[in-house]
Amino acid sequence: MKIAEAMAETAPITIADVKEAEKYNVRDFDIVGFGSGIYAGKFAKKIVNLIDKNLDDLKNVFIFSTSGTGKIKYNENLLSYLNANCKNVLGSFACKGLCKWFIFALVGGIAKGHPDMDDFDAAQTFIGQVIDKYNNTNI
Ligand SMILES: Cc1cc2nc3c(=O)[nH]c(=O)nc-3n(C[C@H](O)[C@H](O)[C@H](O)COP(=O)(O)O)c2cc1C
């Protein structure tokens, strides 16, 4: 949510959490982004279900995740899925997010202090690139 809020500081974005998303029709938006924490290597099931529910109406999409390690590879499966379903995938972003879960805390309290200002800057650069790509592919 913090990453979405950082993006919304520099781009005209409507943010909805997974429950509020029910109120919106994805067809009313030029671009739809899906973000999630990573749980056991995957996007939250609720987010994946939301994507599935709207799959036919999605055209221009991007995804982003936060995780203890911040690895972008966590986005790969979902990216492949979206590409396989012929969506115009505009980008994929990942950064570290604080994990309070105790097992991850035990392995060094990874991602302490994240997302930080550098992560927010990177997210804002990313959303600029997403919009540029949208403008270039939807002439
Ligand atoms: C149950 C659980 C499983 C997690 N699994 C992973 C994981 O596989 N890899 C990783 O890097 N981080 C993992 N994390 C850390 C979260 O992805 C990270 O803290 C994320 O920023 C949480 O986002 P949220 O605050 O939006 O829920 C896990 C956290 C929890 C609570």
PDBQT file of the ligand as one rigid body, heavy atoms in Angstrom, charges set to zero:
ROOT
HETATM    1  C1  LIG A 201       3.311 -15.670   5.719  1.00  0.00    +0.000 C 
HETATM    2  C2  LIG A 201       4.379 -14.847   5.060  1.00  0.00    +0.000 A 
HETATM    3  C3  LIG A 201       5.129 -15.395   4.025  1.00  0.00    +0.000 A 
HETATM    4  C4  LIG A 201       6.138 -14.659   3.412  1.00  0.00    +0.000 A 
HETATM    5  N1  LIG A 201       6.861 -15.219   2.396  1.00  0.00    +0.000 NA
HETATM    6  C5  LIG A 201       7.886 -14.516   1.846  1.00  0.00    +0.000 A 
HETATM    7  C6  LIG A 201       8.696 -15.108   0.830  1.00  0.00    +0.000 A 
HETATM    8  O1  LIG A 201       8.488 -16.221   0.378  1.00  0.00    +0.000 OA
HETATM    9  N2  LIG A 201       9.739 -14.370   0.362  1.00  0.00    +0.000 N 
HETATM   10  C7  LIG A 201      10.031 -13.103   0.809  1.00  0.00    +0.000 A 
HETATM   11  O2  LIG A 201      10.994 -12.497   0.327  1.00  0.00    +0.000 OA
HETATM   12  N3  LIG A 201       9.233 -12.500   1.734  1.00  0.00    +0.000 NA
HETATM   13  C8  LIG A 201       8.184 -13.175   2.272  1.00  0.00    +0.000 A 
HETATM   14  N4  LIG A 201       7.395 -12.587   3.228  1.00  0.00    +0.000 N 
HETATM   15  C9  LIG A 201       7.600 -11.160   3.559  1.00  0.00    +0.000 C 
HETATM   16  C10 LIG A 201       6.522 -10.271   2.887  1.00  0.00    +0.000 C 
HETATM   17  O3  LIG A 201       6.438 -10.528   1.500  1.00  0.00    +0.000 OA
HETATM   18  C11 LIG A 201       6.835  -8.766   3.063  1.00  0.00    +0.000 C 
HETATM   19  O4  LIG A 201       6.906  -8.455   4.424  1.00  0.00    +0.000 OA
HETATM   20  C12 LIG A 201       5.796  -7.896   2.378  1.00  0.00    +0.000 C 
HETATM   21  O5  LIG A 201       6.317  -6.578   2.267  1.00  0.00    +0.000 OA
HETATM   22  C13 LIG A 201       4.450  -7.885   3.109  1.00  0.00    +0.000 C 
HETATM   23  O6  LIG A 201       3.580  -7.024   2.424  1.00  0.00    +0.000 OA
HETATM   24  P1  LIG A 201       2.254  -6.482   3.130  1.00  0.00    +0.000 P 
HETATM   25  O7  LIG A 201       2.737  -5.653   4.308  1.00  0.00    +0.000 OA
HETATM   26  O8  LIG A 201       1.580  -5.668   2.087  1.00  0.00    +0.000 OA
HETATM   27  O9  LIG A 201       1.485  -7.689   3.582  1.00  0.00    +0.000 OA
HETATM   28  C14 LIG A 201       6.396 -13.327   3.842  1.00  0.00    +0.000 A 
HETATM   29  C15 LIG A 201       5.615 -12.769   4.884  1.00  0.00    +0.000 A 
HETATM   30  C16 LIG A 201       4.635 -13.508   5.478  1.00  0.00    +0.000 A 
HETATM   31  C17 LIG A 201       3.829 -12.877   6.590  1.00  0.00    +0.000 C 
ENDROOT
TORSDOF 0
